[in-house]
Amino acid sequence: MNRATLDKDPREVASMFDGVARRYDITNTVLSLGQDRYWRRATRKALDIGPGDTVLDLAAGTAVSTVELAASGAWCVAADFSVGMLAAGRARLVPKVAGDATRLPFADNVFDAVTISFGLRNVAQRDQALREMARVTRPGGRLVVCEFSTPTSRPFATVYKEYLMQALPRVARAVSSNPEAYVYLAESIRAWPDQSELAHQISAAGWSAVRWRNLTGGIVALHAAYKAR
Ligand SMILES: C[S@@+](CC[C@H](N)C(=O)[O-])C[C@H]1O[C@@H](n2cnc3c(N)ncnc32)[C@H](O)[C@@H]1O
């Protein structure tokens, strides 16, 4: 089985992403009906970054999220523990670092902003990762978590759940280099906390003024917070 389970064993997760790396970007765009680009742009805007800022894009994968951030003029580094994903993004000219979200290879207080897109859901020790992100962010610095979430309308949530469990794995079989991984994707989205519960967990990990904004009817939510001065 070339996919992780909901235990999210780090070796299984890294190896699963190594397996999806080759066709990761195109599979995302197909499965999200092109919405992924809008979600990435919204993440950049929520971070409010620009020239002179130093930004960590954690769980950056192929660095597709990092290049969008770098379009702001900020200096952005991609970090991920799947060397296969980083290698698949080799043509993207941003600095890349191999590292685990729960033990970041950076000093304290070095980033103006830290962000993680579609990555936190895959980290077994979520609290530890949120604390590490706070450690490397300077006081007053910003966090934005972009992640799948819970649709706000109940009829839409029902249709979406069907899409996740039925259509998504079938489409992935046609497009992905590791379709099994997309069964994990559907399962992990369904098991993920809703907007308010995730906000609570981000606060509990030491971040201040946590708030969120829904995108695409709550399929995705952006959670933003500050590190206290
Ligand atoms: C769905 S991809 C997201 C990639 C990119 N941020 C994007 O928006 O497309 C999730 C990434 O999280 C990485 N990841 C999962 N757990 C991690 C951890 N503990 N430390 C570092 N990276 C991790 C995986 O290797 C994978 O590349």
The ligand as a Tripos MOL2 file, in Angstrom:
@<TRIPOS>MOLECULE
LIG
   27    29     1     0     0
SMALL
NO_CHARGES

@<TRIPOS>ATOM
      1 C1         -0.5110   18.2810    0.0130 C.3       1 LIG1
      2 S1          1.1850   18.7060    0.0100 S.3       1 LIG1
      3 C2          1.1420   20.4660   -0.0020 C.3       1 LIG1
      4 C3          2.2270   21.0840   -0.8110 C.3       1 LIG1
      5 C4          2.1050   22.5920   -1.0540 C.3       1 LIG1
      6 N1          2.1720   23.3540    0.1790 N.3       1 LIG1
      7 C5          0.8430   22.9570   -1.8010 C.2       1 LIG1
      8 O1          0.1560   23.8750   -1.3780 O.co2     1 LIG1
      9 O2          0.5590   22.3230   -2.8170 O.co2     1 LIG1
     10 C6          1.6080   18.3370    1.6700 C.3       1 LIG1
     11 C7          3.0880   18.3270    1.9230 C.3       1 LIG1
     12 O3          3.2810   18.2470    3.3320 O.3       1 LIG1
     13 C8          4.5200   17.5830    3.5340 C.3       1 LIG1
     14 N2          4.5990   17.1710    4.9240 N.ar      1 LIG1
     15 C9          3.7340   16.3820    5.6010 C.ar      1 LIG1
     16 N3          4.1540   16.2140    6.8720 N.ar      1 LIG1
     17 C10         5.3060   16.9250    7.0050 C.ar      1 LIG1
     18 C11         6.2090   17.1460    8.0810 C.ar      1 LIG1
     19 N4          6.0150   16.5810    9.2880 N.pl3     1 LIG1
     20 N5          7.2730   17.9380    7.8630 N.ar      1 LIG1
     21 C12         7.4930   18.5070    6.6450 C.ar      1 LIG1
     22 N6          6.6760   18.3180    5.5780 N.ar      1 LIG1
     23 C13         5.5910   17.5380    5.7650 C.ar      1 LIG1
     24 C14         4.4600   16.4430    2.5270 C.3       1 LIG1
     25 O4          5.7320   15.8890    2.2770 O.3       1 LIG1
     26 C15         3.8430   17.1590    1.3280 C.3       1 LIG1
     27 O5          4.8090   17.6120    0.4280 O.3       1 LIG1
@<TRIPOS>BOND
     1     1     2 1
     2     2     3 1
     3     2    10 1
     4     3     4 1
     5     4     5 1
     6     5     6 1
     7     5     7 1
     8     7     8 2
     9     7     9 1
    10    10    11 1
    11    11    12 1
    12    11    26 1
    13    12    13 1
    14    13    14 1
    15    13    24 1
    16    14    15 ar
    17    14    23 ar
    18    15    16 ar
    19    16    17 ar
    20    17    18 ar
    21    17    23 ar
    22    18    19 1
    23    18    20 ar
    24    20    21 ar
    25    21    22 ar
    26    22    23 ar
    27    24    25 1
    28    24    26 1
    29    26    27 1
@<TRIPOS>SUBSTRUCTURE
     1 LIG1         1 GROUP 0 **** ****
